[in-house]
Amino acid sequence: MGEVVDQWANIHQDMLDEFAKRFHLYDDYLQLRLVCKQWNFKLPKILNGNKAPWLLLPIGGGAATNEAFKVDTHKEILEEKGIYHLTLPELQYQLIRGSCYGWLIIVSMYEGTIRMLNPLTKVFLDLPPISNLPDVIYNEDQCSFYFRGHYMITEKTIFANKFLIWKVIINSAPDDINFMAVALYGSSRLAFYKPSNKRWLKLPTRALPYFQDVIFFQRWIFAIEYDGQLYRFDTMTKAGPMVTIFKPSTPFHTVTTKEINQKYLIVTADRSLLMVVRHLINLICEEEERSYKTTKFDIYELKENSNAWSRISSLGNYILVIGFNASVQMFAGNLLNSKGNQIYFTDSLVEEQSLVETYYHNIGIFNLEDGSCQEVLSDVNFFCPPVWILP
């Protein structure tokens, strides 16, 4: 009997790969990897071993099933062969507000919890809840918080739980000794969490900030305001978090009343900072329906010791991936059948999504070379915004 087990354990890699190709449910694929230690070692954690971004698409209004779509980067469309189905009851009544290092950061609409979920292993880890955030006050079924810096508003708790958290990022996998999380909430507040603190701690800001993105860079936390002003936070000082505000010159153009600019921060391979400016126009269909369309992207670079954002026209062999995920740059040569000089984007307009019953998310791939944009699933009303997962 032992010899039969050994034969299966030592099966040729090509035959094992053929077995793996027949699996389209990720739960079943996990069982295949658990047949024996050798198979678990030989088979990649991700089907086909493709490191391209995956797009997680929550299907159904608060339902317990979700589907993960992997983008076919060669044809730039979602095809059946690139679709894998995940059953994730853990996402019922949850909103995705972050994606880093293969983990999703999810917020409970009814309980206000903030948790980390690995969608492949189903492992959960808790972060402090919304009620623990600085300057957030829970009172029975109501929640009070500062919005855009200068005034406090009070909303029903369920609405506040949907609206308050704009983005959560982490600096590493949670088993790292230096693990840290940062929450951007109410558009004007930033808080950080370390396991040793056991709670969210406020990051100091000026009176009326309006943050649009936050990112880890070396030992610091960087945040970008609507006007391009840059904040750098140091949480390693003995006196507590310290902030430095930079005011690099910004060659921005005045926008029209129908246009929205969304900014993202990205660390490049050569350790400089990119600011990606996404231009969207408002396509309100009816009073209770809303949609936005991405029209173009502008990219600016801030090199070390520079005091000005300089515009760049090409990403070369790199792609950018933006949305609720921690914004990243990826080398296209490391991706299967990929092409550089593109931006993969999902919809991350929390405020706009929360104000209407029906919202059509803006998702696609933008080609910087010719300005073309391949939109996908623009006619689908997801109950929770889709998000990129970077395996």
N, C-alpha and C positions, 0 to 999 in steps of 0.2 A: 504493500500500500504506500509505503514511504517513497518508493521509486516513482509512482504515478504523480505524487505531489511534486517531486523534484522535476519531472518532465514539464509540468505546467509552469513551475517557477522559472525554469530556464528556457521558456519558449523564445523563439527568435524575435528580435525587435520588430522586424517588418510585419510579422503575423500579428503581434500584439497591437501594432499601429492600425492594422486593418480591423481588428476588433473594436478599437476605440472610435473609428470613424462611424460605426453603426449606432453610436449613442448620441441622442439629441436632448435627452433630459439630463440635466447636470446631476441630479440626485442619483440617477442610475450610474452615471460615469464615476461618481465618488465610490459607489459600491464596487465597481470594477477595479479601482485602485487599491481597494482594501482586500482583494482576494488573497494576496500574500505580500510579504515585505519587498520581494523583488519587483513585483508589478507596481507597487507604490513608489519605488525608487525610479523605475524606468519610465512610467507615464507622467507627463507634466501635470501640474495642478490645474492648468488651463487647457481646455480642449484644443488640439492642434498646436499647442505651444505658441500661439500667435500673441505677440505683445502689443498688438494694435489696441487702441481704446475700445472698450465695450460701452454700449449705451443701454442703461437699465431703463426699461419702459414699464411703469406701473400700469397694469391693465385692470379696468373696472373701478367703479366709484367706491373706494375704500375696501375693495374685495381682498381676499386673502391670497390671491395669486398674482404673480408678477412675471414678466418675461424679460430676459436679458438678450438684447440684440447686439451682436458684434458687427461693427462696420467692416464691410469689404472695402479696404482702402484702395484697391486697384480700380474698381468700377464706381466707387464713390456713391453707392446706393446700398440699401438694405435688401439682401436677397434671402431666400428661404434657406439656402445652404449655410448662411451665417447666423441663423437664429437658434438659440438654445433656451430652453424653458426651465425656469426656476420656480419652485413652489415656496413662497415666502410668507407664511401666515404671520411672521414677525412684523411685517410691514402694514398690517391692518390698522387703519386709523393713525398712521404715522406720516409725517412729512419729511422728505429728505432735504437736509440743509448742509450737507458736506460730503466729500468723497476724497479720501487720501490714503495712500499706501494700501489699497485694496479694501479699506473699511468705509462703510457708510456711516454718517452721523445723522441720526433720525430724532425727530421731535414728536412727542405724543400730543395730538390735538386735544385730548380730553384730560390727560393727567399732567401735562407740562414737563414730562421727563425728557432728558437729553441722553441718548444712548449711542454707543458705537456698535455696529453690526457688521460682521464679516459675512457677506451674502453667500459665500461658497462653503464655509465651515459651519455657519449658523451660530457662531460664538457671539455672545453679548458682553459688553462692558459698559458700566454706568459712568456718566459724567454728572456733575451736580445739576439739579433741575433748574428750570427757568426761574422759579421763586427764589433761588439762591443768587441770582445775578444782582450786582449793585444797582441801586436806584429803581428796582422793580418791587412793587408792593402788591401782594395778594390780599384781598378782603372778600372772603366767601366766594361768590361767583363773579367777582370783578377783579380786574388787574389794572394798576396804574403804572405808567412808565413814561420816560422822556422820549419825545419823538422829534427828530431833527434838531436836537440840542436845546432849544430855548423854551419849550413848554411841555408840561406833563399832561397826558391824556389818560382817560379811564375808559376801558372797554370791557365787555364781557370776557370772561377768562378764556372761553373756547376760541373766540376771535383773536384775542391777544396771543394765544399759543400758536395760532396759524401765522400771525403777522409779525411777531416781535423779533424772532431770530432770522437774521438775513443770511448768515454764513458761519460755519464752524470749520476750522482747519486744525490739523495736528502736525507736529514737526517730525514724527517718526512712528514706527509701529509701537503699539502700547507696551510691549515688553522691554523697550529701551529704558535704561536708567534715567535718561534725561527727557523723558516724554513730557510733552506740554501741549495744551490745547488753547486756542484763542477763539472767542465768540464775538462776532460783529452783530449788534442788535440795536433796534430802534433807529438805525442809520447813523446814530451819533455816539454810540457807546461801544467801547471795547473792553473785554475782560479776559483774563488768562487763568488757566488752571494747571496746577502741578499736583500730582498725587500727595505730596507731602503737605500741601496746604489744605486739601480736602474741601475747598470751596473756590468759587470764582472771585478773583481779585480785580479791582478796577485798574485800567491803564489810564494815566493822566492825559487829558487833552485840553485844547483851548475851549473857549466858551461855546462856539457854535460850529462844530465840525459837521460835515456831511460825507461820511466815508462810503466808498463804493467797493473797495476790496482790501484784503489783508493777506500777508504772506510771510513765511519765515525765510530769513536770509542770513546765513552764518549764525552768529549768536544773537541776532536782533529780530525784532518783529517790525515789518514795514506796513504802513497803511496809506492808501491814496484817497485824497478828497476829490470831490466833484470838480474843483477848479485846478486840479493837478498838484496841489500842495502835498508834500510828502512828510509823513511822520515816521520817526525811527525810535523804537522803544527798546530799552535795555532792562531786562528783568533780573540780571545777575548782580546788581549792586546791593551792598549791604543796607543802604539807606532806603531801599524800596525802588520800585520801577521809575526809571528816568526817561524823559522824552526829549528828543531833538527834532525841531521842525525845519524842514528845508523848503525853500521857495524857488525852485528852479524855474527859469523862464519857460513859458509854455506857448507854443505857436498855434493855439487853438483858434478856430473860427467861431463866430457867433452862430448859434443854432436857431432854427425857426420854432414857432410854438408847437408844431406837430412833430418835431424831432426830439429824440432822447439820446443822450450820450451816456454810455456805460463804460467805466474804466476797469481794467484788470492789470494786476502786477504779475510779472513773470521773471524768474531768475534764469539767465542764459547759461550755456555751457562754459563760457569764458568769464562767468561770475560778474556780469553787469546786470543792470535792471532794465526790463522792458515795461513800458506802459502801453497797453493796447486800448485804443479808443474805438468802441463799437458804436456805429451810428444806426439808429432805428427810427422808423416813422410809425406813427399811431394809425392803425387801421380799425377804428371802432366800427363794428358792424351794426349793433343795436345798443340800446341802453344797458342791457345785461350781458352783452357779448363784447369781447375785446380781443384784439390781435395786434402784434407788432411785426414789422418786417425789417430785417437787417439790410441796409443799403450799401455799406462799405465799412472798411476798417482802416484806421491810421495807427502806425506803430512808431513809438519813440523810444530811444535808448538813452539811459543815463549812465555814463561811464564813471568809474571811480575818480573822485576829486573834481568832477565836473559840476557846474552850476546851471546847466541848461539841458533840457530834453532835446535831442537831435533826432530828426525824422529819418527812418530807414524805409526803403522801398521794397526790399526782398528779404526773405528768410533763408534763402539758399536751399540747402537740403534738409531744413528743419520744418516741423509743423508745430503749431500751438494748439493747446486743448484748453478751452475755457468754459465756464458755467458755474454750477455749484461746487464743482471739484476745485481742489487747490490748483490754480492755473499753472501749467507746465509747458516746457519746450521739450520736444522729442526729436531724435535724429531719424529721419525717414529711412535711412539705409538699414536701420535695425528692425524695421517693420516689414512684414510680408507684403510684397507688391505695392508698396506705398510710394507716394510722390511728395516731394517737399514743396515749400512755399505755399502752404495752405493753413487755414485756421478751422479747426473743428469746434463748433459752438453749440451750446444749448441755452435755454431761456433761464435767466436768473433774476428776473424782475419781480421780487417778492411783493412789493407794494402794489403793483399793477395787478398781479395775479389774485390778490386778496380782495380786491374791491368789486369784482364781478362774479356772477355765477358761472358763466361759460367763458373759458379762456383758452385760446389756441396758441400753443407754445411754438416759438420760433427756433427751429433746429436745422442744422445743415453743415455744409463744408464750403468755405469761401476760398476761392483761388485768387491769390494776390497777383499772379502773373497777368491775368486778363480781366480781373474784376468780376468774374462769373461766380454764381452762388447756386449750389445744388441743395435745395431745401427738401426735407423729408418730414412726413407725418404732420404737415401743416394744417390738416383738416381734422385732427384728433384732439378731443378735449380730455386730457389726462387729469385724474383727480390729484395727482402729485407730480411736480415737474420731473421729467426725465433727467438723468445725470450720467456723466461719464465715469466709468470705473477703469482704473489703470492697474492691470494685474501686475 
